[in-house]
Amino acid sequence: MIAQLLFTALAAVAIYIFVRNVGKIRRNILLGRDIEINDRKPERWKTLLKVAFGQTKMAARPVPFVLHFIVYAGFILINIEVLEIFIDGFFGTHRILSAFGPVYNLAIGFFELLAFGVLISCVIFLMRRYVVKLKRFTSKDLKGFPNRDAATILCIEILLMGALLKMNAADQILQNRGVEHYIHAGSFPISSWLLVPWFNLFSSETLIAFERIAWWFHIIGIFLFMNYLPFSKHFHVILAFPNTWYSNLNAKGQLNNMTSVTQEVKLMMDPSAVAPEGYQPPTSFGVKDVTDLTWKNLMDAYSCTECGRCTSVCPQNQTGKLLSPRKIMMDTRDRLEEMGKNIDANKGSFVDDNKNLHTNISEEELWACNTCNACVEACPININPMEIIVEMRRFKVMEQSSAPASLNSMFTNMENNQAPWQFSPMDRANWIQTLNS
């Protein structure tokens, strides 16, 4: 009974803290401008199934695709066994789902194979980062917490899978010895091969201690992992699904027109035009801070996996420019988190801190982008860093008249000559005269 009460208390506290932190993330995302995204629903469901569940965009790089799919499948399916652990913890039972008989045995055996696959995959991922040192995992974007975050999650996964296999190994031996409470149930292809020969050397009392320690370690580890997720890039294991459903389904080369500017131009060009009811002239243009972005842009920032595929295919980054699409998303999330903490500290209202998104992202980064959409195409979960870059550029140009000299020259020519070139419209056809000479 004491163990049940302790488990219930731990579960209640862990779930409460998780819900509270997820609520803060939801609050932060909704700080963005409201947009309506509910069109083409069949296509959206298809995108969700292909990109989030099927991970089809990961397949461009087969080795990490296979490894990541194993870890992803383990995260989804092994949670079925975690459900049993929860039920056992609440009611003091042991392997309560064993009532399903052969199906249960098959499932436990499959979970063991999957757990071992997850463990091996995480070890390989660590080696790719710290032994092979792939370029996209060693860039300065990941210095500090992002690098520690990746290693922390991989180590947690290894420890959790190891605890699961140890628990099953001790459980299997106790079943075979006929120890009370340990009913015959389950199939253990990995732990019986890897750990049982060694565990057989211990007494039943010691094995009971091993099994209980591993059981508690596994469930407490899950509680800790669950509450670490909202502070980690690995929150994408939850947000990847809604984020892909709300993907931009338009052609990648199609930029969003500024509705406010379009309306103003229509009113200026047509004296008989009537402004829509409730229309207010625009007071600002583009994106100065994260609150000027849409909630979908902010969901993108929280969904970013920091995998670096976007940066690895960015032609500007490859040629040594400062731009890193991954950093754009990380900086956006950092600024949003900063704003959220400001709101929490000031009891629900934001107090101006003399900072904005441009504090985090430099002009050099913004103007390096050539809007080729390579980053958008490469992202495994359809994140769009380019949209943030374009909107921030619009603020620079339309609010601050700040743009590279070459662009300012073009803007002047467009205003004076109705063309990007420095020629009067009257002289535009002069070249034809050279054809007769």
C-alpha positions in Angstrom: 0.0 0.0 0.0 2.9 2.4 0.8 4.4 1.7 -2.6 1.0 2.4 -4.3 0.6 5.7 -2.4 4.1 6.7 -3.3 3.6 5.9 -6.9 0.3 7.7 -7.1 1.8 10.8 -5.5 4.8 10.8 -7.8 2.6 10.3 -10.9 0.3 13.2 -9.8 3.1 15.6 -9.2 4.8 14.6 -12.5 1.7 15.0 -14.5 0.8 18.3 -12.9 4.2 19.8 -13.6 4.1 18.5 -17.2 0.7 20.0 -17.9 1.7 23.3 -16.3 4.8 23.6 -18.5 3.0 22.5 -21.6 0.4 25.2 -20.8 3.1 27.8 -20.8 4.4 26.7 -24.2 0.8 26.9 -25.6 0.5 30.4 -24.1 3.8 31.4 -25.7 2.8 30.0 -29.1 -0.5 31.9 -29.0 1.4 35.1 -28.5 1.8 35.1 -32.3 -0.7 36.6 -34.7 -3.8 34.6 -35.4 -4.2 32.9 -38.7 -6.7 30.4 -39.9 -5.3 27.1 -41.2 -8.0 24.6 -41.9 -8.3 24.3 -45.6 -7.5 21.2 -47.8 -8.0 18.8 -44.9 -7.6 15.6 -46.8 -4.2 16.8 -48.0 -3.3 17.8 -44.5 -4.1 14.4 -43.0 -2.1 12.8 -45.8 0.9 15.1 -45.0 0.6 14.2 -41.3 0.6 10.5 -42.0 3.5 10.7 -44.5 5.8 13.2 -42.9 5.2 12.8 -39.1 4.2 9.1 -38.8 6.0 7.8 -41.9 9.0 10.1 -41.6 9.3 10.1 -45.4 11.5 13.2 -45.5 14.0 11.5 -43.2 14.6 8.8 -45.9 16.8 11.2 -47.9 19.6 10.0 -45.6 19.0 6.3 -45.1 21.2 5.5 -42.1 19.9 8.1 -39.7 16.4 7.4 -41.1 16.5 3.7 -40.0 18.1 4.5 -36.7 15.6 7.4 -36.0 12.7 5.2 -37.0 13.7 2.6 -34.5 13.9 5.2 -31.7 10.6 6.7 -32.8 8.8 3.3 -32.9 10.3 2.5 -29.5 9.0 5.8 -28.1 5.5 5.1 -29.5 5.1 1.4 -28.9 7.1 0.8 -25.7 4.7 3.2 -24.0 2.1 0.4 -24.2 4.3 -1.5 -21.7 4.6 1.8 -19.7 0.7 1.8 -19.5 0.9 -1.6 -17.8 3.5 -0.3 -15.4 1.2 2.6 -14.5 -1.7 0.2 -13.8 0.5 -2.1 -11.7 1.8 0.9 -9.8 -1.7 2.2 -9.0 -3.2 -1.1 -8.0 -0.3 -3.1 -6.7 -0.6 -5.8 -9.4 2.1 -7.4 -11.4 1.9 -7.7 -15.2 -1.9 -7.2 -15.2 -2.1 -7.2 -19.0 -0.9 -10.8 -19.1 -4.5 -11.8 -19.2 -4.2 -11.3 -23.0 -2.1 -14.5 -23.1 -0.2 -15.3 -26.3 -0.8 -11.7 -27.6 0.8 -10.4 -24.4 3.8 -12.7 -24.7 4.3 -11.7 -28.4 4.1 -8.0 -27.5 6.6 -8.2 -24.6 9.0 -10.1 -26.9 8.6 -7.4 -29.6 9.1 -4.6 -27.0 12.4 -6.2 -25.9 13.7 -6.4 -29.5 12.6 -2.8 -29.9 14.2 -1.6 -26.6 17.5 -3.2 -27.6 17.2 -1.5 -31.0 16.6 1.8 -29.3 19.6 1.3 -27.1 22.0 0.4 -30.0 20.6 3.3 -32.1 21.2 5.8 -29.3 24.8 4.6 -28.9 25.4 5.1 -32.6 23.8 8.5 -32.4 26.2 9.5 -29.6 29.1 8.2 -31.7 28.0 10.2 -34.7 28.1 13.3 -32.6 31.2 12.8 -30.4 33.4 10.3 -32.3 32.7 10.8 -36.0 31.8 14.4 -35.3 29.6 15.1 -38.2 29.9 18.7 -39.3 26.2 19.7 -38.7 26.6 18.5 -35.1 29.8 20.4 -34.3 28.8 23.9 -35.5 28.8 26.9 -33.1 25.0 26.9 -33.3 25.0 24.0 -30.9 27.5 25.2 -28.3 26.4 25.0 -24.7 22.9 23.8 -23.8 21.8 22.5 -27.3 24.8 20.1 -27.3 24.3 19.0 -23.7 20.6 18.6 -24.4 21.1 16.1 -27.3 23.6 14.1 -25.2 21.2 14.1 -22.1 18.3 12.7 -24.1 20.3 10.0 -25.7 21.8 8.9 -22.3 18.4 8.9 -20.7 17.1 6.7 -23.5 20.0 4.3 -23.0 19.5 4.1 -19.2 15.7 3.6 -19.6 16.0 0.8 -22.1 18.8 -0.8 -20.0 16.5 -0.6 -16.9 13.7 -2.2 -18.8 15.8 -5.2 -19.9 17.3 -5.7 -16.4 13.8 -5.6 -14.9 12.6 -8.2 -17.4 15.7 -10.4 -16.8 15.1 -10.5 -13.0 11.4 -11.0 -13.5 11.9 -14.0 -15.8 14.2 -15.8 -13.4 11.8 -15.1 -10.5 8.9 -16.5 -12.6 10.9 -19.7 -13.3 11.7 -20.1 -9.6 8.1 -19.9 -8.7 8.5 -16.9 -6.4 5.1 -15.6 -5.2 3.7 -12.6 -7.1 5.8 -13.2 -10.2 3.4 -15.0 -12.5 4.4 -16.7 -15.7 3.9 -14.2 -18.5 5.8 -12.6 -21.3 8.5 -13.5 -23.7 12.1 -12.2 -23.2 14.3 -12.8 -26.2 16.9 -10.2 -25.4 17.2 -10.2 -21.6 17.2 -14.0 -21.5 20.2 -14.0 -23.9 22.0 -10.9 -22.6 21.4 -10.8 -18.8 19.7 -14.0 -17.5 22.9 -16.1 -17.5 24.5 -13.5 -15.2 21.5 -12.8 -13.1 21.0 -16.6 -12.4 24.0 -16.4 -10.1 22.0 -14.3 -7.6 19.6 -15.3 -4.9 15.8 -14.7 -5.2 15.9 -12.0 -2.6 18.6 -10.1 -4.5 16.8 -10.5 -7.8 13.6 -9.1 -6.2 15.6 -6.1 -5.1 17.1 -5.8 -8.7 13.6 -6.1 -10.2 12.1 -3.5 -7.9 15.0 -1.1 -8.3 14.8 -1.4 -12.1 11.0 -1.0 -12.0 11.2 2.2 -10.0 14.2 3.5 -11.9 12.3 3.0 -15.2 9.1 4.8 -14.1 10.9 7.6 -12.3 13.1 8.0 -15.3 10.0 8.3 -17.5 8.5 11.0 -15.1 11.8 13.0 -15.3 12.0 12.5 -19.1 8.4 13.7 -19.5 9.1 16.9 -17.5 12.4 17.5 -19.3 10.8 17.5 -22.7 9.2 21.0 -22.5 12.6 22.5 -22.0 14.3 20.4 -24.7 14.4 20.3 -28.5 12.9 16.8 -28.1 9.5 18.4 -27.5 9.2 17.8 -31.2 8.1 14.2 -30.4 4.8 15.8 -29.5 4.7 18.9 -31.7 5.8 17.2 -34.9 2.3 15.9 -35.5 0.3 19.1 -35.3 3.1 21.0 -36.9 3.0 18.8 -40.0 -0.8 19.0 -40.1 -0.6 22.8 -40.3 2.1 22.7 -43.0 2.1 25.4 -45.7 0.6 23.5 -48.6 1.2 26.3 -51.2 4.0 26.2 -53.7 7.3 26.8 -52.0 8.1 29.8 -54.2 4.9 31.5 -53.3 5.4 34.4 -50.8 2.7 35.7 -48.6 1.4 39.1 -49.7 1.0 41.7 -47.0 -2.8 42.1 -46.9 -2.6 45.5 -45.2 -0.4 46.9 -47.9 -2.5 45.4 -50.7 -5.6 47.0 -49.2 -3.9 50.4 -48.9 -2.8 50.3 -52.5 -6.3 49.4 -53.7 -7.7 52.4 -51.7 -5.1 54.8 -53.2 -5.4 53.6 -56.8 -9.2 53.6 -56.9 -10.8 56.7 -55.6 -14.2 55.0 -55.6 -13.0 52.1 -53.5 -14.6 51.7 -50.0 -12.6 50.3 -47.1 -14.0 47.1 -45.5 -16.1 47.6 -42.4 -13.9 47.9 -39.4 -10.8 48.4 -41.4 -7.9 50.0 -39.6 -4.9 51.4 -41.5 -1.7 49.4 -40.8 0.5 50.8 -38.0 3.5 48.5 -38.6 5.0 46.3 -41.3 6.9 43.0 -41.1 8.3 41.4 -38.0 10.0 43.3 -35.3 9.5 40.8 -32.5 8.1 37.3 -32.1 4.6 38.6 -31.4 4.5 39.9 -35.0 5.0 36.3 -36.3 2.1 33.9 -36.7 1.3 31.2 -34.1 2.4 28.7 -36.8 5.8 30.3 -37.0 6.1 30.0 -33.3 5.0 26.4 -33.3 7.7 25.8 -35.9 10.3 27.3 -33.5 9.2 24.9 -30.7 9.0 22.0 -33.1 12.6 22.4 -34.4 14.6 19.2 -33.9 18.0 21.1 -34.3 19.0 18.3 -36.6 20.8 20.8 -38.9 19.6 19.3 -42.2 18.4 22.8 -43.2 21.8 24.4 -42.5 23.6 21.5 -44.2 21.8 22.1 -47.5 21.8 26.0 -47.3 24.0 27.2 -50.2 24.8 30.4 -48.4 26.0 28.5 -45.3 28.0 26.2 -47.5 29.8 29.2 -49.0 30.8 30.6 -45.7 28.0 33.1 -45.1 26.8 33.7 -41.5 23.3 32.4 -42.2 22.2 29.2 -40.5 18.5 28.4 -40.9 18.7 26.2 -37.8 20.0 29.1 -35.8 17.1 31.3 -37.0 14.6 28.8 -35.5 16.6 28.4 -32.3 16.9 32.2 -31.9 13.2 32.6 -32.4 12.5 30.0 -29.8 15.0 31.6 -27.4 13.4 35.0 -27.8 9.9 33.5 -27.3 11.0 31.7 -24.1 12.6 35.0 -22.9 9.3 36.8 -23.5 7.4 34.0 -21.7 9.6 34.3 -18.7 9.1 38.0 -18.7 5.3 37.5 -18.6 5.6 35.0 -15.8 7.8 37.3 -13.8 5.4 40.2 -14.2 2.2 38.3 -13.3 0.8 37.8 -16.7 1.8 41.0 -18.5 4.9 41.7 -20.7 7.1 44.5 -19.6 9.3 46.0 -22.4 12.8 44.8 -22.0 14.3 46.9 -24.9 14.9 43.7 -26.9 13.3 42.1 -29.9 13.9 39.3 -32.4 16.4 41.5 -34.3 18.5 41.5 -31.1 19.1 37.8 -31.6 19.3 37.7 -35.4 21.7 40.0 -37.2 21.2 41.9 -40.5 24.0 39.9 -42.0 22.1 36.7 -41.4 18.9 38.1 -42.8 20.3 39.4 -46.0 22.5 36.4 -46.7 19.4 34.3 -47.5 18.7 33.9 -51.2 15.1 32.5 -50.6 15.9 29.3 -52.4 13.7 27.2 -50.0 16.4 24.5 -49.7 16.0 24.6 -45.9 12.2 24.2 -46.2 12.6 21.3 -48.5 15.1 19.5 -46.2 13.3 19.9 -42.9 11.9 16.5 -41.7 8.8 18.1 -40.2 8.1 21.0 -42.7 9.4 23.9 -40.7 9.8 27.2 -42.7 12.8 29.3 -41.5 12.6 31.3 -44.8 9.2 32.8 -43.9 10.6 34.3 -40.7 13.6 35.7 -42.6 11.4 37.4 -45.3 9.1 38.9 -42.7 12.0 40.3 -40.7 13.4 41.8 -43.9 10.1 43.5 -44.6 10.4 45.2 -41.2 13.9 46.3 -42.0 12.9 47.8 -45.3 9.5 49.2 -44.6 10.0 50.4 -41.0 13.6 51.3 -40.9 14.6 51.8 -44.5 17.5 49.5 -43.8 18.7 47.4 -46.6 21.9 46.7 -48.5 23.1 49.5 -50.8 22.4 47.3 -53.9 18.8 46.9 -52.9 18.3 50.5 -52.0 19.5 51.4 -55.4 16.9 49.1 -57.0 14.1 50.4 -54.8 15.0 54.0 -55.9 14.9 52.9 -59.5 11.6 51.2 -59.1 10.2 54.3 -57.6 11.6 56.7 -60.2 11.8 54.6 -63.3 9.2 51.9 -62.7 12.0 49.3 -63.3 15.0 48.0 -61.5 17.4 49.7 -63.9 18.8 53.2 -63.8 17.3 54.3 -67.1 14.4 56.7 -67.7 11.2 55.0 -69.0 11.5 57.3 -72.1 14.9 55.8 -73.0 13.8 52.2 -72.5 13.5 51.4 -76.2 16.6 53.3 -77.3 18.5 50.0 -77.9 16.3 49.3 -80.9 18.1 52.2 -82.8 21.3 50.3 -82.7 19.8 47.5 -84.8 19.7 49.7 -87.9 23.3 50.9 -87.6 
